[in-house]
Amino acid sequence: MKVKELVEKFGLKVAAGQTGLDKEIKGGYCGDLLSEVMGNAGVGCVWLTVQAHQNIVAVAVLREMAAIVITGGSTPAPETVDKANAEGIPVLTYPGSSFELSGRIYAEL
């Protein structure tokens, strides 16, 4: 599944990184502790987190992620949007919980 298909299928909003919407999703990861995500998230994953600060983009670039989904109704900080646009990392938002969305995505992948 491509990131743009994920957006359409689950009603996600694109907050940044529109140039990366054609990336292929190879898996998923849920977590909010950045060091733990850096050590364990897979390449090409979609990362679900409640974090919205610019450091999430650095982690996504390091792990070569397909996209970040900020859950729980939060929105990314302006610095996060700028950094994600510069790096081509899609940052998506979802009003519900990571638990809910991860189950829905898992069922589709």
N, C-alpha and C positions, 0 to 999 in steps of 0.2 A: 504494500500500500504506500502511496506517495503522501507527503505531508498535506498537499492540497485536498486529497481525498479524505484524509482524517478531518480536516476543517469542515468540509461539506457534510460528511456523515454524522458528525457529533455536534454540529452547530457551534464550533469554536470561533472565536474572534481573533483575527490576525492583528497583533499590536505592533509588530516589527518584523523585519527580515523577509519581506515579500519575495525577494530574489531567490530564496532557498526553498520555495514551496514545491519544487519538483524533486526534492530529495526523497530517496527511498527509505522507508522505515524498516529496520531489521529487527526490532525488538522494543522493549520498554523498560523503564526504570522509575521507581518512586523513591524519593528520599529528600531530606531537607538539610542534612549535615554535609556541607560541601566536601570535606575531606573524605567522607565515606563514599560519596558519589564519584569523586575523582578516582578512587581506588577500585570501584566495582561496576560502574555503568559501562555498558557495551558500546562499541563503535556502531553508529547508525541508529541508536535508540531514540525514542521519544521520551523525554524526561518530564515527569510530573512532580511539581514542587509548589510550596506556598511562598518560597523566596521570590522577591521581585527586584532585588538590587543588582547592580551591574556585574558583580562577581559571578553570577550564574552564567553569563555569556562566556566568560573566560573558561569556566569549567566545561561548557558545551563545546567550545573550540578545542580544548585540550583532548577531550574524549571523542571528537569528531561526530557529535550527535546530529541527528536529523532535525530535531526541534526541541523546544522547551514549552511546556504547558504550565502556566501559572494557574493554580486551582484556588477554590475558596472565594472567588469573586474579587481577588486582588488584581491590581493593574501594575504594570512595570513602571519603575521610576524613569523619568526622562533620560537619565544617563544610560539606563539599560536599553532603552529604545535606540538611542544613538549608536551605542556599541554594537547591538545586534544588527542594525542596518549596515554598519561598516563591515561586519564579519559575515553577513549573509546567513545568519542563524534565525530561523523563524521563532518568534516568541508569540505564543498563542495564549488566550485566556479562556477559562471555564468557570462558571459560577458555582458548580457543585464541588464535591470533595474529590480528592485524589483516589480514594478507595472506590467510589462509584465509577469514575471515568476509567480507571485502570481495568476494572472488570469488564466494562463495555468494550474497551479496545482489545483486551485479551481474547474475547470471544470472536473478534473479527480477524485477528492476525493468525 
